[in-house]
Amino acid sequence: MSFDYDKYIRPGKLPHIWCPGCGHGIVMKGLIRAIDACGLKKEETAIVSGIGCASRLPGYMDCCTLHTAHGRAAAFATGVKMARPEMNVILVGGDGDGTAIGGNHFIHACRRNINMTYIILNNKIYGMTGGQFSPATPTGAKASTTPYGNPDPAFDIAKLAIGAGATFVARGTAFHANQIDKLITEAIQHKGFSVVEILDDCPTTYGRRNKFKSVVEMMNHLKDIAVPVKAAEKMSPEQLQGKVLTGVLHKEEKPEYTEQYAQVIERAQAAK
Amino acid sequence: MEKKLPTIEIIEKYCKGCHICVEFCPTKVLEMKGFVASVKNLEACIKCMQCELRCPDFAIKVTP
């Protein structure tokens, strides 16, 4: 039986606004399947986003949704989780929203290890505002603001999250659609701050400037660069040149923030 | 025994013509008809559901 996505989508919201071939729709389907697999109730699930193409996603979802200021998804979501710790909080955002404008909120949410899931749709560019380069744009790639090639090295978002203290970090691609829901399911079930980076395609503002002739070529590129973590163990550093690891990259157990904070409240009340 | 054919529903209103389903179908069941995808060869369908899974526009529903 085909999966019924309609029960999680706000009536009358489709077709969505994303460009033809944009992988955000594929990730949204993965998120819906993951929410269904985890058995989350719509009224107990908050989906929070900032600004950008990826941040349009909550608008289509028939859950509790919050569309906030640019880069501030983590800040607003922390508020939701602190006020209502029983809510399942999922953040969705792009690479620019998450690691440039919201970079500070992102690393501190990672550090606190608050029980939320952050899905970063990394399409390597600011799509909505006209294709400016983002912190995830690879060196040498062309964007509307770097017409002669980007001189900056790119962020490795997964490594950034691990370094900042996130306790679950995974990476997938829009091409490996089967894997997306499994990674997000594991991230939602993990207790602590989970980051799932999904490498995505932006045919309109990135592909067009960087010699990708079609959406299919961009998807095949994602297929070519992705190497599962287990397969990478048997590969030499030369073979891994230009490749990106996919799968669960990091998992550990650490005290969770809302529980720690509840203990602070208990201690404060006992001290009265 | 005759093979039971699946039904592939394509919601033309949602399809944006990105070619993903046509290119990644392992048995070349789908084709582009103008700007939207359409079913060309239903007999070849192996019900792998890849088209439904990969469609970014929620436009394909496969019932095996």
Interface residues (C-beta under 8 A of the other chain):
Chain A: M1 S2 F3 Y5 I9 L14 P15 H16 W18 C19 P20 G21 C22 G23 H24 G25 I26 K29 A177 N178 P203 S214 V215 V216 M219
Chain B: K13 Y14 K16 G17 C18 H19 I20 E23 F24 M49 Q50 E52 L53 R54 C55 P56 D57 F58 A59 K61 V62 T63 P64
